[in-house]
Amino acid sequence: MNNKKKRWYHLDLFKFLGLSSLLLWHTIDWWYSDGRGMIWGLNSPMVEYQEFFQFGMSLFLFVCISLPIGAGISLRYMLNSYYDNEQNKIRNRKESLFFILKRSILLILMGTSINVISEGFSEYIQWDILQMVGVVSLLITIFLYYLNINYLLLFGVFILLLAKSISSYFNYVGDYELSFLKLINNIIIGDSYGSSYYAFFPWASFVIFGFYIGNLIFQNKENLLNKYLIRIGLILFPFYILCRDIWTYDVTNTWGPHIFMPKTGDILGAISIFSIFFYVLNKIPMNKLESIMEIHKKNIINIYSRNIMYIYVFHSIIMEQIVKLYVEEFRYNNLVALCTFIGQYGIAYIIGYTVHKIRLKKKGIKTNVDI
């Protein structure tokens, strides 16, 4: 059994695009939001740009919401030394559980820290991508102790198809006054106020699908993967055409339930676009990507993709505070806005490069552990 870990540069490129999109989404939201929604939708001078933002930001949104798939692929790579390729299950239960438990706790703590530092301790109940990936990573690992990856895939389909029904039931039960119960509700289905994202239903299915994709890649079944991707993309494409809520702005609730508590048809449409996009991305010859990535180890794609978790955490904290310093005075100054949107990528690179140097100096810490 060959479990030697190899670098898959298509994943690095995908994570780079996903993180870049997420950073831009965040900064534009901080810049143009007044607490009720995006300024450009509220009869302001920005309304003339609404169609432009609608088209452009939908493209970035697509990559943002696909990040859990990248997290699932990365998880398969991290668990490779514990993975039995013949049985498609996890072996060495004690060692793998200890490894993934540490990582899951780290992700949950870092995600919660962003909420507390940015919004105050009362917002610890907010739920986001880091916490969700941490919980789902642990569940996937435990699941594969007992059942193989095919059952895991079926479980992912089950989560996806039942998500809206479960969400409707929990919303019917009522609004929870106790913070702990509200946190549980946010973990399972999210909330309709646009303050919690990536709930277990349906977003855990994206991590599971990513894990399955990573398994096919690791077992050198990329031709089979490409067949799956293009077929799924074409079969589900009608959902993308017919179900458009997830791609339409609610200007009073930018990050609201239309995105993070989507209808089943909307999520199937998103999977269609992801499958086609990933199929095209995967057609880029590996040797060309490898030559680009290895010529300069400190290029922006390497730094972003290999330190994605730390860039996401520190950028969310630092950039929001920077924007608050001068946004009220320069909100409608297009030059200042453009410099801010471009400059934030430099800040992200500095964060990633600093983390990269620190990790290289610490013995025993891998330099390619990502979310």
Secondary structure, 3 states (H helix, E strand, C coil): CCCCCCCCHHHHHHHHHHHHHHHHHHHHHHHHECCCCEHHHCCCHHHHHHHHHHHHHHHHHHHHHCHHHHHHHHHHHHCHHHEECCCCEECCHHHHHHHHHHHHHHHHHHHHHHHHHHHCHHHHHCCCHHHHHHHHHHHHHHHHHHCCHHHHHHHHHHHHHHHHHHHHHHHHHCCCCCHHHHHHHHHHCCCCCCCCCCCHHHHHHHHHHHHHHHHHHHCCCHHHHHHHHHHHHHHHHHHHHHCCHHHCCCCCCCCCHHHHCCCHHHHHHHHHHHHHHHHHHHCCCHHHHHHHHHHCCCCHHHHHHHCHHHHHHHHHHHHHHHHHHHHHHHCCCHHHHHHHHHHHHHHHHHHHHHHHHHHHHCCCCCCCCCC
